[in-house]
Amino acid sequence: MFEPFEYKVIDNFLETQDLKIILNSLNPSEVNKISPNEVKIYKHFFKKGEIKNSSLTKEQVKKLHEKYHSKCISILEELCKEKIKIYDYSEMDIVLTGKNYKFPIHSDSPNKLLSCVIYLDPSENNGTFLYKDSKGNGKFEIKWLKNRALLFSRKENNTWHSYEGNNESTRIVLVYNLMTEQIKKVYEIENKNYYFGIFKTKLSPYLYKYFKVTL
């Protein structure tokens, strides 16, 4: 698919038991405390055998990584096979988005080789919005469906997207990313200027913090 950039959508991405494990790892009282304009992230990663866990146990993180890693690698091979050789670790975040929260249009940081967003809960919410440019032209929604995954390989000034709540309920997703620490090689593969890219990457968090915009 190429509208507005190349991506893949896979329904029923997680096995039913894994979907339940992830959702059951969340404390219902904590979920209910999410304010309308807040985002809460439960961060996990699997890096060279080292595991960082949050809501999930280390054993659960390990099993999820072992089960879905090869699937994501094969999709990265389809979307940008040159990046497979610079893979270093996996990131597995459960992201709770308040019902009124809006994250601005962005193209993802260069350390993300493959971005995989899996819609977990509730049954209805906003999906992910894709765009042809940073101004929001060509807006296209990957509609929400429980256990649907959206996958793409970020490219500088190309993979523009955003997400937001539906003004009704907290949006819960699993973000499973294939990551790298070899940033310079990312820009070589994408044929983009490394120094300008790093400048944008360092500036964007401050722009978002104070002005709610990104580069």
Residue frames relative to the residue before (quaternion, step in Angstrom):
aa qw qx qy qz dx dy dz
M 1.0000 0.0000 0.0000 0.0000 0.00 0.00 0.00
F 0.1071 -0.8332 0.5422 0.0196 3.59 -0.93 0.87
E 0.6216 0.5415 -0.3627 0.4347 3.62 1.07 0.45
P 0.5374 -0.3783 -0.7365 0.1604 1.56 -0.92 2.34
F 0.7632 0.1265 -0.1547 0.6144 3.62 1.26 0.03
E 0.6645 -0.5393 0.3330 0.3960 3.58 -1.21 0.32
Y 0.1547 0.7726 -0.5977 0.1482 3.55 -0.88 0.99
K 0.2516 -0.7380 0.5941 0.1978 3.54 -1.33 0.09
V 0.1553 -0.7519 0.6333 0.0976 3.55 -1.18 0.67
I 0.0141 -0.7923 0.6092 -0.0305 3.56 -0.82 1.05
D 0.2544 -0.7684 0.5712 0.1365 3.57 -0.67 1.09
N 0.8127 0.1765 -0.1802 0.5253 3.57 -1.20 0.63
F 0.0989 0.8512 -0.5065 0.0954 3.55 0.99 0.92
L 0.7565 0.3219 -0.1734 0.5423 3.56 0.94 -0.93
E 0.5000 -0.5842 0.5246 0.3653 3.54 -1.18 0.48
T 0.6475 -0.5666 0.3469 0.3733 3.58 -1.06 0.79
Q 0.6646 0.5101 -0.3115 0.4484 3.59 0.92 -0.87
D 0.6545 0.5065 -0.3155 0.4643 3.61 1.07 -0.70
L 0.5969 0.5472 -0.3486 0.4720 3.56 1.10 -0.70
K 0.6698 0.4945 -0.2941 0.4694 3.57 0.94 -0.87
I 0.6284 0.5411 -0.3348 0.4474 3.59 0.98 -0.83
I 0.6726 0.4994 -0.2990 0.4570 3.57 0.88 -0.92
L 0.6944 0.4622 -0.2839 0.4728 3.59 0.84 -0.93
N 0.6701 0.5026 -0.3025 0.4548 3.60 1.00 -0.75
S 0.5722 0.5922 -0.3819 0.4195 3.58 1.24 -0.29
L 0.6344 0.5329 -0.3175 0.4612 3.56 1.27 -0.38
N 0.4080 -0.6923 0.5432 0.2432 3.54 -0.99 0.88
P 0.4600 -0.7156 0.4456 0.2788 3.63 -0.53 1.12
S 0.6477 0.5199 -0.3313 0.4478 3.58 0.98 -0.76
E 0.6373 0.5120 -0.3249 0.4756 3.59 1.10 -0.69
V 0.6255 0.5325 -0.3283 0.4662 3.57 1.04 -0.80
N 0.6847 0.4961 -0.2786 0.4554 3.57 0.94 -0.90
K 0.6415 0.5378 -0.3177 0.4453 3.58 1.23 -0.43
I 0.4709 0.6789 -0.4526 0.3353 3.61 1.23 -0.25
S 0.3355 -0.7536 0.5298 0.1967 3.56 -0.68 1.09
P 0.6882 -0.5259 0.3069 0.3944 3.62 -1.13 0.54
N 0.7824 0.3097 -0.1632 0.5151 3.61 1.07 -0.68
E 0.5407 0.6314 -0.3753 0.4100 3.56 1.23 0.51
V 0.1462 -0.7279 0.6554 0.1386 3.53 -1.33 0.44
K 0.0804 -0.7786 0.6212 0.0382 3.57 -0.93 0.90
I 0.1164 -0.8099 0.5745 0.0230 3.57 -0.85 1.02
Y 0.1848 -0.7391 0.6398 0.1007 3.55 -0.89 1.02
K 0.1631 -0.8491 0.5004 0.0459 3.56 -0.18 1.31
H 0.0265 0.7587 -0.6494 0.0445 3.53 -1.08 0.91
F 0.0738 0.7919 -0.6058 -0.0219 3.58 -1.18 0.41
F 0.2310 -0.7273 0.6311 0.1396 3.50 -1.34 0.48
K 0.1074 0.8246 -0.5341 0.1525 3.56 -0.28 1.29
K 0.8324 -0.1984 0.0896 0.5096 3.54 -0.45 1.30
G 0.7651 -0.3668 0.1787 0.4982 3.55 0.93 0.95
E 0.6190 0.5125 -0.3498 0.4815 3.58 1.24 -0.32
I 0.1318 -0.8018 0.5811 0.0459 3.56 -0.94 0.91
K 0.1142 -0.7396 0.6584 0.0807 3.53 -1.00 0.90
N 0.0478 -0.8235 0.5653 0.0047 3.57 -0.79 0.96
S 0.2025 -0.7542 0.6145 0.1122 3.51 -1.31 0.41
S 0.8193 0.0791 -0.0368 0.5667 3.62 -0.08 -1.20
L 0.6884 0.4279 -0.2641 0.5227 3.59 1.08 -0.71
T 0.4911 -0.6233 0.5043 0.3406 3.57 -1.18 0.46
K 0.6482 -0.5119 0.3795 0.4170 3.58 -1.24 0.32
E 0.6393 0.5241 -0.3248 0.4595 3.57 1.03 -0.75
Q 0.6429 0.5087 -0.3216 0.4738 3.60 1.02 -0.74
V 0.6270 0.5247 -0.3308 0.4713 3.59 0.99 -0.81
K 0.6536 0.5238 -0.3037 0.4541 3.58 0.92 -0.95
K 0.6920 0.4815 -0.2844 0.4566 3.59 0.85 -0.95
L 0.6448 0.5086 -0.3222 0.4709 3.61 0.99 -0.80
H 0.6381 0.5221 -0.3218 0.4654 3.56 0.99 -0.85
E 0.6826 0.4930 -0.2917 0.4538 3.58 0.84 -0.95
K 0.6917 0.4969 -0.2833 0.4409 3.57 1.02 -0.75
Y 0.8193 0.2894 -0.1222 0.4796 3.61 0.91 -0.88
H 0.4597 0.7081 -0.4419 0.3034 3.60 1.23 -0.18
S 0.6965 0.4736 -0.2926 0.4527 3.60 0.75 -0.99
K 0.6020 0.5603 -0.3464 0.4513 3.58 1.12 -0.68
C 0.6885 0.4674 -0.2759 0.4811 3.58 0.96 -0.88
I 0.6115 0.5442 -0.3478 0.4572 3.59 1.06 -0.72
S 0.6595 0.5093 -0.3138 0.4553 3.59 0.95 -0.84
I 0.6470 0.4966 -0.3205 0.4817 3.59 1.08 -0.66
L 0.6128 0.5240 -0.3463 0.4795 3.59 1.06 -0.70
E 0.6147 0.5470 -0.3460 0.4508 3.58 1.04 -0.72
E 0.6439 0.5139 -0.3088 0.4753 3.59 1.08 -0.72
L 0.7639 0.4198 -0.2031 0.4461 3.55 0.85 -1.03
C 0.7839 -0.1321 0.1096 0.5967 3.60 1.03 -0.75
K 0.1541 -0.8544 0.4902 0.0768 3.57 0.41 1.25
E 0.5653 0.6174 -0.3861 0.3875 3.62 1.14 -0.51
K 0.6721 0.5277 -0.2936 0.4285 3.58 1.14 -0.61
I 0.4829 0.6784 -0.4431 0.3320 3.60 1.19 -0.31
K 0.6747 0.5305 -0.3010 0.4157 3.59 0.92 -0.89
I 0.7250 0.3973 -0.2571 0.5005 3.62 1.19 -0.29
Y 0.3459 0.7318 -0.5064 0.2973 3.59 1.22 0.41
D 0.1189 -0.8164 0.5636 0.0413 3.59 -0.95 0.92
Y 0.8081 -0.1259 0.1236 0.5620 3.62 0.89 -0.83
S 0.4000 -0.7053 0.5355 0.2362 3.56 -1.33 0.17
E 0.2120 -0.7494 0.6204 0.0930 3.51 -1.15 0.79
M 0.0392 -0.8088 0.5855 -0.0380 3.57 -0.86 0.98
D 0.0759 0.8345 -0.5346 0.1098 3.57 0.03 1.30
I 0.2410 -0.7114 0.6379 0.1704 3.54 -1.10 0.78
V 0.1045 -0.8311 0.5462 -0.0073 3.56 -0.53 1.23
L 0.1284 -0.7776 0.6144 0.0370 3.55 -0.78 1.13
T 0.1090 -0.8142 0.5703 0.0059 3.56 -0.58 1.20
G 0.4492 -0.7002 0.4917 0.2571 3.57 -0.71 1.09
K 0.6614 -0.5836 0.3085 0.3560 3.54 -1.09 0.76
N 0.7567 0.3513 -0.2070 0.5110 3.63 1.11 -0.56
Y 0.4787 0.7023 -0.4210 0.3168 3.58 1.29 -0.05
K 0.0627 -0.7824 0.6190 0.0265 3.57 -1.08 0.79
F 0.1608 -0.7603 0.6206 0.1052 3.58 -0.84 0.98
P 0.4790 -0.7289 0.4120 0.2636 3.61 -0.72 1.07
I 0.6856 -0.4675 0.3741 0.4140 3.53 -1.35 0.24
H 0.1322 0.7750 -0.6020 0.1396 3.57 -0.87 1.02
S 0.4014 -0.7342 0.4964 0.2311 3.60 -1.22 0.32
D 0.5338 -0.6277 0.3665 0.4322 3.60 1.38 0.05
S 0.5427 -0.6362 0.4540 0.3075 3.53 -1.18 0.70
P 0.6148 -0.6175 0.3541 0.3397 3.61 -1.08 0.69
N 0.5995 0.5691 -0.3780 0.4170 3.63 1.16 -0.29
K 0.6024 0.5275 -0.3645 0.4755 3.60 1.27 -0.06
L 0.2252 -0.7886 0.5619 0.1079 3.56 -0.56 1.18
L 0.7723 0.0109 0.0109 0.6351 3.54 1.07 -0.85
S 0.1701 -0.7635 0.6171 0.0851 3.54 -0.88 1.00
C 0.0094 -0.7869 0.6159 -0.0372 3.55 -0.84 1.04
V 0.0555 -0.7962 0.6021 -0.0212 3.57 -0.56 1.22
I 0.0806 -0.8054 0.5871 0.0083 3.57 -0.64 1.13
Y 0.3472 -0.7450 0.5365 0.1913 3.57 -0.67 1.12
L 0.1678 -0.8382 0.5163 0.0516 3.60 -0.59 1.15
D 0.7863 -0.1699 0.2041 0.5578 3.56 0.71 -1.08
P 0.5918 -0.1368 -0.7938 -0.0305 1.70 -2.18 1.28
S 0.7590 -0.3504 0.2639 0.4812 3.59 -1.22 -0.41
E 0.7928 0.1464 -0.0745 0.5869 3.59 1.12 -0.63
N 0.2675 0.7212 -0.6139 0.1772 3.54 -1.05 0.87
N 0.6262 -0.4815 0.4072 0.4585 3.57 -1.25 -0.26
G 0.4158 -0.6883 0.5344 0.2602 3.54 -1.11 0.68
T 0.6295 -0.4618 0.4102 0.4715 3.57 -1.00 -0.89
F 0.2868 -0.7695 0.5512 0.1476 3.56 -0.92 0.93
L 0.1713 -0.7776 0.6015 0.0648 3.57 -0.89 1.04
Y 0.1238 -0.8055 0.5786 0.0322 3.58 -1.11 0.70
K 0.5206 -0.6308 0.4812 0.3156 3.54 -1.27 0.41
D 0.8019 0.0317 -0.0130 0.5964 3.58 1.19 -0.46
S 0.6970 -0.4978 0.3323 0.3949 3.55 -1.34 0.18
K 0.6195 0.5556 -0.3393 0.4386 3.59 1.25 -0.27
G 0.5756 -0.6322 0.3595 0.3739 3.58 1.26 -0.08
N 0.4023 0.7082 -0.4885 0.3130 3.59 1.20 0.33
G 0.8156 0.2572 -0.1948 0.4804 3.55 -1.19 0.59
K 0.1538 0.8329 -0.5189 0.1160 3.57 1.09 0.66
F 0.0420 0.7928 -0.5995 0.1016 3.53 -0.86 1.07
E 0.2291 -0.8104 0.5276 0.1112 3.60 -0.72 1.02
I 0.2548 -0.6767 0.6642 0.1898 3.52 -1.11 0.82
K 0.3256 -0.8245 0.4283 0.1753 3.51 0.04 1.35
W 0.5765 -0.6169 0.4402 0.3054 3.49 -1.22 0.71
L 0.1828 0.7184 -0.6602 0.1206 3.51 -1.02 0.91
K 0.5156 -0.6727 0.4293 0.3120 3.56 -0.69 1.07
N 0.8343 0.1192 -0.1637 0.5129 3.56 -0.90 1.10
R 0.4411 0.6375 -0.4902 0.3984 3.59 1.14 0.62
A 0.1802 -0.7855 0.5851 0.0904 3.58 -0.99 0.86
L 0.1616 -0.7314 0.6556 0.0958 3.52 -1.13 0.83
L 0.0118 -0.8128 0.5813 -0.0359 3.58 -0.77 1.05
F 0.1520 0.7665 -0.6161 0.0988 3.56 -1.04 0.81
S 0.3615 -0.6923 0.5756 0.2424 3.53 -1.29 0.40
R 0.4291 -0.7438 0.4487 0.2476 3.56 -0.44 1.24
K 0.0354 -0.7611 0.6474 0.0159 3.51 -1.20 0.72
E 0.5753 -0.6204 0.4180 0.3308 3.54 -0.96 0.92
N 0.8589 0.0216 -0.0601 0.5081 3.56 -0.91 1.06
N 0.6528 0.5144 -0.3196 0.4551 3.58 1.08 0.64
T 0.7827 0.3495 -0.1874 0.4796 3.60 0.68 -1.06
W 0.0682 0.8397 -0.5311 0.0905 3.56 0.71 1.12
H 0.1740 0.7780 -0.5838 0.1537 3.56 -0.84 1.00
S 0.0799 -0.7742 0.6250 0.0604 3.56 -1.31 0.25
Y 0.1304 -0.7746 0.6080 0.1152 3.54 -1.32 0.15
E 0.0162 0.7953 -0.6049 0.0365 3.56 -1.22 0.47
G 0.5691 -0.5781 0.4622 0.3583 3.53 -1.28 0.36
N 0.4866 -0.6803 0.4715 0.2794 3.58 -1.26 0.27
N 0.5431 -0.6470 0.3678 0.3889 3.58 1.31 0.36
E 0.6889 0.4675 -0.2822 0.4767 3.59 1.24 0.23
S 0.8284 -0.0315 0.0775 0.5539 3.60 0.86 -0.90
T 0.6071 -0.5520 0.4299 0.3768 3.56 -1.28 0.41
R 0.3076 -0.7541 0.5655 0.1297 3.54 -0.94 1.05
I 0.0667 -0.8184 0.5708 -0.0038 3.60 -0.64 1.13
V 0.0514 0.7968 -0.5976 0.0730 3.56 -0.77 1.09
L 0.3039 -0.6687 0.6297 0.2531 3.53 -1.37 0.25
V 0.1315 -0.7708 0.6200 0.0650 3.56 -0.85 1.01
Y 0.0242 -0.7980 0.6009 -0.0389 3.56 -0.46 1.25
N 0.0130 -0.8366 0.5449 -0.0541 3.57 -0.32 1.28
L 0.3037 -0.6735 0.6375 0.2186 3.53 -1.20 0.66
M 0.1372 -0.8528 0.5037 -0.0106 3.55 -0.58 1.22
T 0.1427 -0.7702 0.6123 0.1074 3.55 -1.33 0.33
E 0.3099 -0.7065 0.5974 0.2191 3.53 -1.32 0.39
Q 0.5949 0.5839 -0.3357 0.4386 3.58 1.35 -0.10
I 0.0701 -0.8740 0.4804 0.0184 3.53 0.69 1.19
K 0.6304 0.5466 -0.3473 0.4280 3.58 0.93 -0.81
K 0.6559 0.5133 -0.3107 0.4580 3.57 1.03 -0.79
V 0.5642 0.5852 -0.3806 0.4408 3.58 1.16 -0.57
Y 0.7018 0.4617 -0.2675 0.4719 3.56 0.86 -0.97
E 0.5965 0.5422 -0.3618 0.4683 3.59 1.14 -0.53
I 0.6606 0.5039 -0.2981 0.4698 3.57 0.96 -0.90
E 0.7267 0.4205 -0.2337 0.4904 3.57 0.98 -0.88
N 0.3527 -0.7588 0.4710 0.2792 3.58 1.34 -0.14
K 0.4697 0.6435 -0.4483 0.4053 3.54 0.96 1.00
N 0.5962 -0.5860 0.4186 0.3548 3.55 -1.28 0.43
Y 0.4222 -0.7420 0.4703 0.2237 3.56 -0.56 1.21
Y 0.7041 0.4861 -0.2842 0.4325 3.60 0.78 -1.00
F 0.6513 0.4870 -0.3183 0.4872 3.58 1.00 -0.74
G 0.6388 0.5371 -0.3214 0.4473 3.55 1.03 -0.80
I 0.6589 0.4994 -0.3027 0.4742 3.58 0.96 -0.84
F 0.6102 0.5455 -0.3455 0.4590 3.58 1.04 -0.75
K 0.6630 0.4974 -0.2981 0.4734 3.59 0.92 -0.90
T 0.6517 0.5354 -0.3110 0.4380 3.58 0.95 -0.92
K 0.6962 0.4663 -0.2681 0.4755 3.58 0.98 -0.86
L 0.6803 0.4996 -0.2871 0.4530 3.58 1.08 -0.70
S 0.5977 0.6377 -0.3550 0.3318 3.59 0.98 -0.84
P 0.6533 0.5166 -0.3521 0.4270 3.68 0.83 -0.78
Y 0.6572 0.4980 -0.3109 0.4727 3.59 1.05 -0.72
L 0.6336 0.5174 -0.3307 0.4706 3.57 1.03 -0.76
Y 0.6658 0.4903 -0.3101 0.4693 3.55 1.01 -0.78
K 0.6431 0.5478 -0.3222 0.4273 3.58 0.95 -0.88
Y 0.8056 0.3145 -0.1431 0.4813 3.57 0.84 -0.99
F 0.8123 0.2457 -0.1085 0.5177 3.61 1.08 -0.65
K 0.3769 -0.7573 0.4567 0.2753 3.60 1.33 -0.06
V 0.5742 0.5093 -0.4178 0.4861 3.56 0.99 0.93
T 0.1857 -0.7609 0.6077 0.1312 3.59 -1.26 0.37
L 0.4304 -0.6670 0.5352 0.2889 3.56 -1.32 0.24
